[in-house]
Amino acid sequence: MSRYQQVAEQIKQQIIAQTWRAGEKIPSVRVNSRNFSVAPSTILQAYQLLESEGWVIAKPQAGYFVAPQLGREQLASKPAESKLIKINDELFEFLKSGSNKDVVPLGSAFPDPSLFPIQTLNRNLASAGRKMSANDLVSVMPPGDDSLRRCIAQRYQQQGISVSPQDIVVTSGALEALNISLQSVTKPGDTVVIESPAFYGALQAIERLNLRAIEVPVSPQSGLCLETLEHVLSTEAVAACWFMANFHNPTTYTQTDTQKTKITALAEQYQVPIIEDDVYGELYFETSKPKPLKAFDDVGNVLLCGSFSKSLCPGYRVGWVVSDKYNEHIQRLQLMSTLSGSAPIQNGIAHFLQHDSFDSHLRKLRKTLQERRDSMLALIHSCFPAGTKVSCPTGGYFLWLELAEHINARHVYECAVEQGATVAYGKLFSTSEHHQSCLRLNYSYPLDTRAKQVIEKMADLVRKSN
């Protein structure tokens, strides 16, 4: 635990003990800098963490005050009740607004397709196709192309994660992998733990399968609330969890190895399977790839879902599930739904992985994404009002903005649409009201003049609303 997290924990315990009561002002940054013998920046980080978790609120020119409703404490003692999800109608409207190719895609869930080696992939697809027999074209039934599964397993092995090709089922994209994984461990009416905010695909899947959800908060600064997770697992009949531990969509947070160990241990203790969405795992900016939850799973409890859509070939729709325990059931579900993925495309990607340098492509891709992240962060810091919080992710291609609480991010989205753009607003990622003032921005596209103008217009709207 870092020093600022230690400070935050001590202040939290003071609030629990009612040293500081709801509505009271806590000591200033300068005062607590002396009290804790740390730099003012450390205290400020601690206060921002406490604010993100609902323990304190910041008042401009006045300081920090104990929140009237202690979000994290209340969630730990009284987690949200399980509920049916109803999001598809609003999500359909949002996705439709971004379908026009002339729209500035700040709200897109997909990376800039120009970043990918499409011509090289097409050559590999053609080369592999020439070698395929007529029988090969119809023989790639679940679990999928053998060469591709071996290539995927080898990449996990290189990361130190023991995965066999026999553990892998190739799917039609990550969304099918996630959906059939969830379906394999639940039945209609079951309760699933999801993050809040969460990738809206999880909300869609839960609604479609007629499941109930309990939301566990994710802080952009500190990740999944493990206290709430443990309370929910110990008090509720939970059939499964759906988590994104690396470059979380939308908050961009990456869980630490310590957090991942705790998450998998809790799931093992309460015998609850985890559906892990790791589609952004290859898009890291630091020296090493962050490990998925699966790397900390000793009992086969984690169903690890991945995809090439974010790292190699958007639109090719090739994903996979890694699971030994649930492998056969997943294959059966795929046979009863999509039957199988595309044989030529699976074979073509395997050919690329065997004969071209995927890692060379990834190095260039990560470098470009990091540069574009920095450009968008600089613009946001220069034009959005003081007090706007924005994540600085160490991978992926999203930024998460937290505006002043009274600002409705849906209005900012409507402003963007008027400017011929789209952004993803907080309500799309949760059934609660906690993220109404948040935005997710896609920084994978070039920050051209038009995109800059849209961001500046949104910033102007936010400034005028303050």
BANU-657508 format. One record per residue (C-alpha): residue number from 1; z, x, y. Coordinates in nm, 4 decimals. Layout:
residues N
{site NUM, {Z, X, Y}}
...
END
This chain:
residues 466
{site 1, {0.0000, 0.0000, 0.0000}}
{site 2, {-0.1009, 0.1458, 0.3390}}
{site 3, {0.1505, 0.1916, 0.6208}}
{site 4, {0.0288, -0.1075, 0.8241}}
{site 5, {0.0560, -0.3293, 0.5144}}
{site 6, {0.4134, -0.2054, 0.4633}}
{site 7, {0.4966, -0.2917, 0.8230}}
{site 8, {0.3369, -0.6354, 0.7851}}
{site 9, {0.5408, -0.7000, 0.4703}}
{site 10, {0.8662, -0.6078, 0.6477}}
{site 11, {0.7907, -0.8388, 0.9385}}
{site 12, {0.6956, -1.1120, 0.6928}}
{site 13, {1.0355, -1.0776, 0.5241}}
{site 14, {1.2034, -1.1016, 0.8661}}
{site 15, {1.0209, -1.4302, 0.9276}}
{site 16, {1.1173, -1.5645, 0.5847}}
{site 17, {1.4798, -1.4745, 0.6612}}
{site 18, {1.4390, -1.6617, 0.9947}}
{site 19, {1.5121, -1.3541, 1.2026}}
{site 20, {1.2116, -1.4825, 1.3928}}
{site 21, {1.1667, -1.8604, 1.3812}}
{site 22, {0.8566, -2.0733, 1.4211}}
{site 23, {0.7307, -2.0573, 1.7785}}
{site 24, {0.9340, -1.7491, 1.8728}}
{site 25, {0.7712, -1.4375, 2.0115}}
{site 26, {0.7987, -1.1305, 1.7914}}
{site 27, {0.8420, -0.7823, 1.9431}}
{site 28, {0.5430, -0.6389, 2.1249}}
{site 29, {0.3132, -0.3782, 1.9791}}
{site 30, {0.4762, -0.1124, 2.1959}}
{site 31, {0.8316, -0.2099, 2.0936}}
{site 32, {0.7581, -0.2241, 1.7214}}
{site 33, {0.5669, 0.1029, 1.7470}}
{site 34, {0.9003, 0.2593, 1.8421}}
{site 35, {1.1011, 0.0524, 1.5909}}
{site 36, {0.8833, 0.1526, 1.2947}}
{site 37, {0.8003, 0.5029, 1.4235}}
{site 38, {0.4265, 0.4494, 1.3857}}
{site 39, {0.1268, 0.4474, 1.6178}}
{site 40, {0.0562, 0.1297, 1.8204}}
{site 41, {-0.2725, 0.0935, 1.6297}}
{site 42, {-0.0767, 0.0639, 1.3031}}
{site 43, {0.1352, -0.2178, 1.4479}}
{site 44, {-0.1762, -0.3882, 1.5786}}
{site 45, {-0.3342, -0.3740, 1.2311}}
{site 46, {-0.0158, -0.5205, 1.0832}}
{site 47, {-0.0158, -0.8039, 1.3383}}
{site 48, {-0.3827, -0.8780, 1.2729}}
{site 49, {-0.3104, -0.8926, 0.8989}}
{site 50, {-0.0173, -1.1302, 0.9570}}
{site 51, {-0.2372, -1.3432, 1.1808}}
{site 52, {-0.5144, -1.3625, 0.9191}}
{site 53, {-0.2587, -1.4774, 0.6620}}
{site 54, {-0.1169, -1.7486, 0.8888}}
{site 55, {0.2231, -1.5924, 0.9638}}
{site 56, {0.1724, -1.5306, 1.3360}}
{site 57, {-0.0621, -1.6413, 1.6112}}
{site 58, {-0.1888, -1.4363, 1.9032}}
{site 59, {-0.1726, -1.5776, 2.2548}}
{site 60, {-0.3864, -1.3986, 2.5158}}
{site 61, {-0.1795, -1.2102, 2.7722}}
{site 62, {0.1426, -1.3255, 2.6001}}
{site 63, {0.1675, -1.1483, 2.2642}}
{site 64, {0.2267, -1.2599, 1.9070}}
{site 65, {0.4326, -1.5643, 1.8041}}
{site 66, {0.5548, -1.6933, 1.4691}}
{site 67, {0.3122, -1.9623, 1.3559}}
{site 68, {0.4483, -2.3181, 1.3444}}
{site 69, {0.3025, -2.3525, 0.9952}}
{site 70, {0.3342, -2.0465, 0.7783}}
{site 71, {0.0022, -2.0499, 0.5997}}
{site 72, {0.0619, -1.7907, 0.3311}}
{site 73, {0.4233, -1.8911, 0.2621}}
{site 74, {0.3264, -2.2551, 0.2301}}
{site 75, {0.0318, -2.1762, 0.0075}}
{site 76, {0.2538, -1.9722, -0.2207}}
{site 77, {0.5101, -2.2490, -0.2549}}
{site 78, {0.2783, -2.5481, -0.2273}}
{site 79, {-0.0741, -2.4550, -0.3335}}
{site 80, {-0.3557, -2.6913, -0.2515}}
{site 81, {-0.3905, -2.9740, -0.4987}}
{site 82, {-0.6881, -2.9659, -0.7289}}
{site 83, {-0.9736, -3.1668, -0.5858}}
{site 84, {-1.3262, -3.2775, -0.6599}}
{site 85, {-1.5904, -3.0859, -0.4652}}
{site 86, {-1.8376, -3.2666, -0.2407}}
{site 87, {-2.0611, -3.0138, -0.0658}}
{site 88, {-2.4154, -3.0502, -0.1964}}
{site 89, {-2.5407, -3.2860, 0.0753}}
{site 90, {-2.4336, -3.0647, 0.3662}}
{site 91, {-2.5437, -2.7505, 0.1862}}
{site 92, {-2.8869, -2.8987, 0.1195}}
{site 93, {-2.9267, -2.9673, 0.4923}}
{site 94, {-2.8260, -2.6090, 0.5753}}
{site 95, {-3.0536, -2.4473, 0.3161}}
{site 96, {-3.3444, -2.6622, 0.4278}}
{site 97, {-3.2963, -2.5465, 0.7891}}
{site 98, {-3.3552, -2.1876, 0.6799}}
{site 99, {-3.6573, -2.2472, 0.4593}}
{site 100, {-3.9131, -2.2012, 0.7396}}
{site 101, {-4.0561, -1.8494, 0.7234}}
{site 102, {-4.0588, -1.8278, 1.1049}}
{site 103, {-3.6816, -1.8777, 1.1311}}
{site 104, {-3.4681, -1.5753, 1.2244}}
{site 105, {-3.2763, -1.5506, 0.8927}}
{site 106, {-2.9270, -1.4593, 1.0140}}
{site 107, {-2.7880, -1.7250, 0.7794}}
{site 108, {-2.9950, -1.6314, 0.4775}}
{site 109, {-2.8210, -1.5532, 0.1488}}
{site 110, {-3.1072, -1.3220, 0.0521}}
{site 111, {-3.1741, -0.9635, 0.1623}}
{site 112, {-3.4813, -0.8587, 0.3597}}
{site 113, {-3.7573, -0.8527, 0.0928}}
{site 114, {-3.9390, -0.5690, 0.2715}}
{site 115, {-3.6601, -0.3349, 0.1591}}
{site 116, {-3.7694, -0.3528, -0.2047}}
{site 117, {-4.0398, -0.1642, -0.4012}}
{site 118, {-4.2546, -0.4681, -0.4677}}
{site 119, {-4.5791, -0.2751, -0.5241}}
{site 120, {-4.4115, -0.0351, -0.7663}}
{site 121, {-4.2527, -0.3254, -0.9501}}
{site 122, {-4.5888, -0.4999, -0.9739}}
{site 123, {-4.7451, -0.1855, -1.1241}}
{site 124, {-4.4660, -0.1688, -1.3808}}
{site 125, {-4.5072, -0.5364, -1.4554}}
{site 126, {-4.8811, -0.4861, -1.5120}}
{site 127, {-4.8246, -0.1756, -1.7239}}
{site 128, {-4.5651, -0.3482, -1.9395}}
{site 129, {-4.7857, -0.6562, -1.9693}}
{site 130, {-5.0752, -0.4530, -2.1088}}
{site 131, {-4.8509, -0.3355, -2.3919}}
{site 132, {-4.7167, -0.6804, -2.4805}}
{site 133, {-4.8576, -0.8687, -2.7766}}
{site 134, {-4.9194, -1.2423, -2.7726}}
{site 135, {-4.6122, -1.2845, -2.9891}}
{site 136, {-4.3995, -1.0831, -2.7411}}
{site 137, {-4.4738, -1.3377, -2.4686}}
{site 138, {-4.2864, -1.6104, -2.6566}}
{site 139, {-4.0330, -1.4069, -2.8527}}
{site 140, {-3.7806, -1.3232, -2.5785}}
{site 141, {-3.5241, -1.5861, -2.6663}}
{site 142, {-3.1542, -1.5455, -2.5819}}
{site 143, {-2.9958, -1.2966, -2.5524}}
{site 144, {-3.3095, -1.1565, -2.3862}}
{site 145, {-3.5337, -0.8485, -2.3851}}
{site 146, {-3.3741, -0.5722, -2.5928}}
{site 147, {-3.4986, -0.2865, -2.3719}}
{site 148, {-3.3664, -0.4531, -2.0580}}
{site 149, {-3.0255, -0.5187, -2.2133}}
{site 150, {-3.0034, -0.1530, -2.3188}}
{site 151, {-3.0902, -0.0398, -1.9652}}
{site 152, {-2.8206, -0.2639, -1.8171}}
{site 153, {-2.5637, -0.1451, -2.0715}}
{site 154, {-2.6496, 0.2184, -1.9972}}
{site 155, {-2.5810, 0.1704, -1.6251}}
{site 156, {-2.2380, 0.0266, -1.7006}}
{site 157, {-2.1679, 0.3121, -1.9427}}
{site 158, {-2.2570, 0.5634, -1.6695}}
{site 159, {-1.9893, 0.3997, -1.4562}}
{site 160, {-1.7349, 0.4419, -1.7340}}
{site 161, {-1.7369, 0.0765, -1.8416}}
{site 162, {-1.7795, 0.0206, -2.2134}}
{site 163, {-2.0573, -0.2370, -2.2512}}
{site 164, {-2.2809, -0.2848, -2.5530}}
{site 165, {-2.6331, -0.4342, -2.5305}}
{site 166, {-2.5045, -0.6962, -2.7766}}
{site 167, {-2.2535, -0.8104, -2.5108}}
{site 168, {-2.5324, -0.8979, -2.2633}}
{site 169, {-2.7262, -1.2217, -2.2234}}
{site 170, {-3.0210, -1.2038, -1.9796}}
{site 171, {-3.0515, -1.5129, -1.7591}}
{site 172, {-3.2818, -1.6662, -1.5004}}
{site 173, {-3.0986, -1.5127, -1.2076}}
{site 174, {-2.7296, -1.4684, -1.1317}}
{site 175, {-2.6780, -1.8348, -1.0529}}
{site 176, {-2.7708, -1.9353, -1.4072}}
{site 177, {-2.5436, -1.6596, -1.5374}}
{site 178, {-2.2539, -1.7927, -1.3318}}
{site 179, {-2.3220, -2.1565, -1.4134}}
{site 180, {-2.3498, -2.1187, -1.7900}}
{site 181, {-2.0496, -1.8843, -1.7916}}
{site 182, {-1.8427, -2.1498, -1.6171}}
{site 183, {-1.9767, -2.4189, -1.8473}}
{site 184, {-1.8901, -2.2093, -2.1526}}
{site 185, {-1.5169, -2.2075, -2.0707}}
{site 186, {-1.4655, -2.5537, -1.9170}}
{site 187, {-1.5226, -2.9228, -1.9805}}
{site 188, {-1.5602, -3.2053, -1.7241}}
{site 189, {-1.2326, -3.2797, -1.5487}}
{site 190, {-1.0909, -2.9279, -1.5923}}
{site 191, {-0.9399, -2.7359, -1.3014}}
{site 192, {-1.0916, -2.4097, -1.1789}}
{site 193, {-0.9365, -2.1603, -0.9364}}
{site 194, {-1.1786, -2.0446, -0.6695}}
{site 195, {-1.1489, -1.8372, -0.3557}}
{site 196, {-1.1213, -1.9823, -0.0070}}
{site 197, {-1.3603, -1.9169, 0.1512}}
{site 198, {-1.5913, -1.8933, -0.1503}}
{site 199, {-1.9590, -1.8395, -0.2218}}
{site 200, {-2.1023, -2.1883, -0.1880}}
{site 201, {-2.2789, -2.1514, -0.5228}}
{site 202, {-1.9351, -2.1756, -0.6838}}
{site 203, {-1.8691, -2.5015, -0.4999}}
{site 204, {-2.2085, -2.6351, -0.6098}}
{site 205, {-2.1450, -2.5468, -0.9737}}
{site 206, {-1.8031, -2.7099, -0.9750}}
{site 207, {-1.9433, -3.0281, -0.8220}}
{site 208, {-2.2333, -3.0370, -1.0677}}
{site 209, {-2.0078, -2.9882, -1.3726}}
{site 210, {-1.7593, -3.2506, -1.2505}}
{site 211, {-1.4719, -3.0031, -1.2355}}
{site 212, {-1.1738, -2.9897, -1.0038}}
{site 213, {-1.0905, -2.6907, -0.7830}}
{site 214, {-0.7811, -2.5221, -0.6476}}
{site 215, {-0.8551, -2.2853, -0.3613}}
{site 216, {-0.6680, -1.9551, -0.3268}}
{site 217, {-0.7029, -1.7890, 0.0147}}
{site 218, {-0.8958, -1.4670, 0.0690}}
{site 219, {-0.8173, -1.2652, 0.3806}}
{site 220, {-1.0939, -1.0457, 0.5284}}
{site 221, {-0.8229, -0.7837, 0.5835}}
{site 222, {-0.6176, -0.7971, 0.2620}}
{site 223, {-0.8189, -0.9860, 0.0011}}
{site 224, {-0.7124, -1.2485, -0.2496}}
{site 225, {-0.3580, -1.3829, -0.2080}}
{site 226, {-0.2074, -1.2669, -0.5356}}
{site 227, {0.1201, -1.4522, -0.4773}}
{site 228, {-0.0660, -1.7818, -0.4533}}
{site 229, {-0.2809, -1.6971, -0.7550}}
{site 230, {0.0250, -1.6242, -0.9669}}
{site 231, {0.1959, -1.9435, -0.8525}}
{site 232, {-0.1095, -2.1541, -0.9354}}
{site 233, {-0.1583, -1.9973, -1.2776}}
{site 234, {0.2086, -2.0426, -1.3635}}
{site 235, {0.2315, -2.4074, -1.2536}}
{site 236, {-0.1139, -2.5608, -1.3116}}
{site 237, {-0.3345, -2.6168, -1.6161}}
{site 238, {-0.6197, -2.3867, -1.5124}}
{site 239, {-0.9281, -2.3591, -1.7313}}
{site 240, {-1.0983, -2.0704, -1.5472}}
{site 241, {-1.1122, -1.8601, -1.2308}}
{site 242, {-1.4288, -1.7719, -1.0375}}
{site 243, {-1.3892, -1.4531, -0.8299}}
{site 244, {-1.6027, -1.2010, -0.6399}}
{site 245, {-1.4036, -0.8774, -0.6240}}
{site 246, {-1.6657, -0.6507, -0.4630}}
{site 247, {-1.8166, -0.7175, -0.1177}}
{site 248, {-1.6934, -1.0736, -0.1272}}
{site 249, {-1.9304, -1.3395, 0.0024}}
{site 250, {-1.8524, -1.4434, 0.2717}}
{site 251, {-1.5509, -1.2378, 0.3913}}
{site 252, {-1.7031, -0.9024, 0.2723}}
{site 253, {-1.3642, -0.7775, 0.1399}}
{site 254, {-1.3503, -0.5498, -0.1661}}
{site 255, {-1.0369, -0.5704, -0.3767}}
{site 256, {-0.8588, -0.2408, -0.4430}}
{site 257, {-0.8222, -0.1127, -0.7983}}
{site 258, {-0.4536, -0.2075, -0.7804}}
{site 259, {-0.5460, -0.5639, -0.6857}}
{site 260, {-0.8086, -0.5808, -0.9603}}
{site 261, {-0.5544, -0.4638, -1.2154}}
{site 262, {-0.3111, -0.7346, -1.1031}}
{site 263, {-0.5781, -1.0085, -1.1079}}
{site 264, {-0.6923, -0.9281, -1.4614}}
{site 265, {-0.3314, -0.8904, -1.5816}}
{site 266, {-0.2412, -1.2341, -1.4458}}
{site 267, {-0.5453, -1.3899, -1.6101}}
{site 268, {-0.4545, -1.2239, -1.9396}}
{site 269, {-0.0902, -1.3315, -1.9097}}
{site 270, {-0.1839, -1.6972, -1.8611}}
{site 271, {-0.4879, -1.6799, -2.0917}}
{site 272, {-0.7337, -1.7906, -1.8259}}
{site 273, {-1.0912, -1.6535, -1.8359}}
{site 274, {-1.2450, -1.5109, -1.5171}}
{site 275, {-1.6056, -1.5684, -1.4129}}
{site 276, {-1.6866, -1.2557, -1.2096}}
{site 277, {-1.9716, -1.2596, -0.9574}}
{site 278, {-2.0715, -0.8947, -0.9013}}
{site 279, {-2.4213, -0.9324, -0.7594}}
{site 280, {-2.3583, -0.6948, -0.4647}}
{site 281, {-2.1956, -0.4173, -0.6695}}
{site 282, {-2.4858, -0.1713, -0.6325}}
{site 283, {-2.4958, -0.2061, -0.2529}}
{site 284, {-2.2034, 0.0219, -0.1724}}
{site 285, {-2.1897, 0.2652, 0.1222}}
{site 286, {-1.9078, 0.4915, 0.0071}}
{site 287, {-1.9366, 0.7780, -0.2408}}
{site 288, {-1.8840, 0.5783, -0.5593}}
{site 289, {-1.9579, 0.2308, -0.6866}}
{site 290, {-1.6539, 0.0007, -0.6869}}
{site 291, {-1.5559, -0.1080, -1.0351}}
{site 292, {-1.5821, -0.4743, -1.1313}}
{site 293, {-1.2860, -0.6700, -1.2647}}
{site 294, {-1.4436, -0.6255, -1.6076}}
{site 295, {-1.3466, -0.2565, -1.5971}}
{site 296, {-0.9783, -0.3597, -1.5957}}
{site 297, {-1.0146, -0.6203, -1.8712}}
{site 298, {-0.8688, -0.5144, -2.2056}}
{site 299, {-0.9019, -0.8447, -2.3930}}
{site 300, {-1.2525, -0.9730, -2.3157}}
{site 301, {-1.1229, -1.2242, -2.0620}}
{site 302, {-1.3802, -1.1481, -1.7902}}
{site 303, {-1.7347, -1.2840, -1.8017}}
{site 304, {-1.9194, -1.0378, -1.5758}}
{site 305, {-2.2299, -1.1738, -1.4037}}
{site 306, {-2.4857, -0.9508, -1.2338}}
{site 307, {-2.8399, -0.9611, -1.1026}}
{site 308, {-3.1308, -0.7503, -0.9789}}
{site 309, {-3.2043, -1.0017, -0.7009}}
{site 310, {-2.9907, -0.8252, -0.4371}}
{site 311, {-3.0682, -0.4671, -0.5352}}
{site 312, {-3.4241, -0.4503, -0.6723}}
{site 313, {-3.6383, -0.7602, -0.6893}}
{site 314, {-3.5560, -1.0780, -0.4941}}
{site 315, {-3.7486, -1.3690, -0.6392}}
{site 316, {-3.7892, -1.2247, -0.9880}}
{site 317, {-3.4832, -1.4266, -1.0976}}
{site 318, {-3.3330, -1.1869, -1.3517}}
{site 319, {-2.9571, -1.1852, -1.4019}}
{site 320, {-2.7162, -1.1377, -1.6875}}
{site 321, {-2.3731, -1.2126, -1.8337}}
{site 322, {-2.1579, -0.9461, -1.9984}}
{site 323, {-1.9198, -1.1001, -2.2500}}
{site 324, {-1.8354, -1.0314, -2.6124}}
{site 325, {-1.5938, -1.3195, -2.6669}}
{site 326, {-1.8176, -1.5954, -2.5212}}
{site 327, {-2.1579, -1.4404, -2.5940}}
{site 328, {-2.2760, -1.6790, -2.8664}}
{site 329, {-2.1675, -1.9895, -2.6767}}
{site 330, {-2.3507, -1.8678, -2.3652}}
{site 331, {-2.6679, -1.8154, -2.5685}}
{site 332, {-2.6430, -2.1685, -2.7075}}
{site 333, {-2.5998, -2.3145, -2.3584}}
{site 334, {-2.9029, -2.1217, -2.2324}}
{site 335, {-3.1150, -2.2440, -2.5224}}
{site 336, {-3.0212, -2.6029, -2.4370}}
{site 337, {-3.0982, -2.5633, -2.0656}}
{site 338, {-3.3646, -2.3120, -1.9584}}
{site 339, {-3.4467, -2.1917, -2.3137}}
{site 340, {-3.4972, -1.8320, -2.1960}}
{site 341, {-3.5986, -1.6163, -1.9030}}
{site 342, {-3.9508, -1.4888, -1.8350}}
{site 343, {-4.0573, -1.2413, -2.1027}}
{site 344, {-4.3134, -1.0478, -1.8887}}
{site 345, {-4.0709, -1.0083, -1.5975}}
{site 346, {-3.7853, -0.8909, -1.8199}}
{site 347, {-4.0175, -0.6420, -1.9835}}
{site 348, {-4.1566, -0.5268, -1.6476}}
{site 349, {-3.8125, -0.4597, -1.4986}}
{site 350, {-3.7116, -0.2694, -1.8129}}
{site 351, {-4.0286, -0.0602, -1.7729}}
{site 352, {-3.9366, 0.0142, -1.4095}}
{site 353, {-3.5800, 0.1147, -1.5017}}
{site 354, {-3.7124, 0.3492, -1.7731}}
{site 355, {-4.0008, 0.5087, -1.5815}}
{site 356, {-3.9162, 0.4931, -1.2092}}
{site 357, {-3.6080, 0.5994, -1.0157}}
{site 358, {-3.3905, 0.2953, -0.9555}}
{site 359, {-3.1197, 0.5223, -0.8147}}
{site 360, {-3.3579, 0.6797, -0.5630}}
{site 361, {-3.4522, 0.3316, -0.4431}}
{site 362, {-3.0836, 0.2347, -0.4219}}
{site 363, {-2.9975, 0.5405, -0.2106}}
{site 364, {-3.2660, 0.4480, 0.0437}}
{site 365, {-3.1632, 0.0823, 0.0365}}
{site 366, {-2.7949, 0.1604, 0.0978}}
{site 367, {-2.8789, 0.3964, 0.3841}}
{site 368, {-3.0939, 0.1320, 0.5557}}
{site 369, {-2.8358, -0.1425, 0.5069}}
{site 370, {-2.5590, 0.0761, 0.6479}}
{site 371, {-2.7699, 0.1585, 0.9547}}
{site 372, {-2.8478, -0.2092, 1.0098}}
{site 373, {-2.4813, -0.2995, 0.9662}}
{site 374, {-2.3877, -0.0529, 1.2387}}
{site 375, {-2.6560, -0.1871, 1.4745}}
{site 376, {-2.5426, -0.5472, 1.4369}}
{site 377, {-2.1752, -0.4542, 1.4690}}
{site 378, {-2.2482, -0.2676, 1.7923}}
{site 379, {-2.4326, -0.5699, 1.9333}}
{site 380, {-2.1561, -0.8128, 1.8330}}
{site 381, {-1.8856, -0.5930, 1.9846}}
{site 382, {-2.0846, -0.5680, 2.3069}}
{site 383, {-2.1587, -0.9372, 2.3619}}
{site 384, {-1.8963, -1.1524, 2.1856}}
{site 385, {-1.5734, -1.2195, 2.3767}}
{site 386, {-1.2586, -1.0153, 2.3227}}
{site 387, {-1.0518, -1.1532, 2.0380}}
{site 388, {-1.3508, -1.2128, 1.8119}}
{site 389, {-1.2808, -1.0569, 1.4744}}
{site 390, {-1.5673, -0.9156, 1.2731}}
{site 391, {-1.5527, -0.7465, 0.9338}}
{site 392, {-1.6848, -0.3942, 0.8788}}
{site 393, {-1.7952, -0.4085, 0.5162}}
{site 394, {-1.8353, -0.1042, 0.2946}}
{site 395, {-2.1276, -0.2632, 0.1140}}
{site 396, {-2.3419, -0.5746, 0.0765}}
{site 397, {-2.5308, -0.7174, 0.3732}}
{site 398, {-2.3051, -0.9746, 0.5402}}
{site 399, {-2.0676, -0.9775, 0.8355}}
{site 400, {-1.7854, -1.2328, 0.8654}}
{site 401, {-1.6944, -1.3406, 1.2178}}
{site 402, {-1.3673, -1.5139, 1.3028}}
{site 403, {-1.3931, -1.6862, 1.6406}}
{site 404, {-1.1121, -1.8420, 1.8414}}
{site 405, {-0.9532, -2.1222, 1.6391}}
{site 406, {-1.0626, -2.4022, 1.8735}}
{site 407, {-1.4334, -2.3135, 1.8415}}
{site 408, {-1.6361, -2.5186, 1.5956}}
{site 409, {-1.8777, -2.2784, 1.4252}}
{site 410, {-2.1023, -2.5700, 1.3338}}
{site 411, {-2.1864, -2.5991, 1.7050}}
{site 412, {-2.2814, -2.2307, 1.7083}}
{site 413, {-2.5069, -2.2942, 1.4085}}
{site 414, {-2.6726, -2.5837, 1.5943}}
{site 415, {-2.7269, -2.3533, 1.8921}}
{site 416, {-2.8929, -2.0996, 1.6610}}
{site 417, {-3.1200, -2.3668, 1.5114}}
{site 418, {-3.2330, -2.4595, 1.8638}}
{site 419, {-3.3264, -2.0936, 1.9115}}
{site 420, {-3.5332, -2.0891, 1.5926}}
{site 421, {-3.2657, -1.9180, 1.3828}}
{site 422, {-2.9977, -2.0012, 1.1328}}
{site 423, {-2.6443, -1.8766, 1.0678}}
{site 424, {-2.4005, -1.9748, 0.7954}}
{site 425, {-2.0931, -2.1552, 0.9301}}
{site 426, {-1.7467, -2.1614, 0.7761}}
{site 427, {-1.7423, -2.5204, 0.6483}}
{site 428, {-2.0079, -2.4310, 0.3908}}
{site 429, {-1.7662, -2.1995, 0.2117}}
{site 430, {-1.4630, -2.4210, 0.1623}}
{site 431, {-1.3459, -2.7796, 0.1280}}
{site 432, {-1.0490, -2.7027, 0.3549}}
{site 433, {-1.0418, -2.6939, 0.7342}}
{site 434, {-0.9273, -2.3310, 0.7541}}
{site 435, {-1.2648, -2.1672, 0.8246}}
{site 436, {-1.4188, -2.4044, 1.0795}}
{site 437, {-1.4321, -2.1268, 1.3413}}
{site 438, {-1.6009, -1.8657, 1.1178}}
{site 439, {-1.9594, -1.7452, 1.0797}}
{site 440, {-2.1415, -1.5367, 0.8198}}
{site 441, {-2.4318, -1.3241, 0.9458}}
{site 442, {-2.6953, -1.1454, 0.7377}}
{site 443, {-2.7608, -0.7964, 0.8772}}
{site 444, {-3.0202, -0.6816, 0.6207}}
{site 445, {-3.3143, -0.7753, 0.8446}}
{site 446, {-3.4294, -0.5582, 1.1390}}
{site 447, {-3.2417, -0.6344, 1.4591}}
{site 448, {-3.5540, -0.7050, 1.6632}}
{site 449, {-3.5755, -0.8521, 2.0124}}
{site 450, {-3.5750, -1.2111, 1.8907}}
{site 451, {-3.2719, -1.1621, 1.6654}}
{site 452, {-3.0842, -0.9909, 1.9502}}
{site 453, {-3.1590, -1.2805, 2.1820}}
{site 454, {-3.0271, -1.5325, 1.9277}}
{site 455, {-2.7039, -1.3384, 1.8812}}
{site 456, {-2.6593, -1.3038, 2.2572}}
{site 457, {-2.7142, -1.6799, 2.3013}}
{site 458, {-2.4515, -1.7546, 2.0377}}
{site 459, {-2.2121, -1.5103, 2.2015}}
{site 460, {-2.2700, -1.6779, 2.5369}}
{site 461, {-2.1903, -2.0188, 2.3852}}
{site 462, {-1.8705, -1.8811, 2.2322}}
{site 463, {-1.7698, -1.7170, 2.5613}}
{site 464, {-1.8197, -2.0403, 2.7542}}
{site 465, {-1.6135, -2.2294, 2.4948}}
{site 466, {-1.3125, -1.9985, 2.5382}}
END
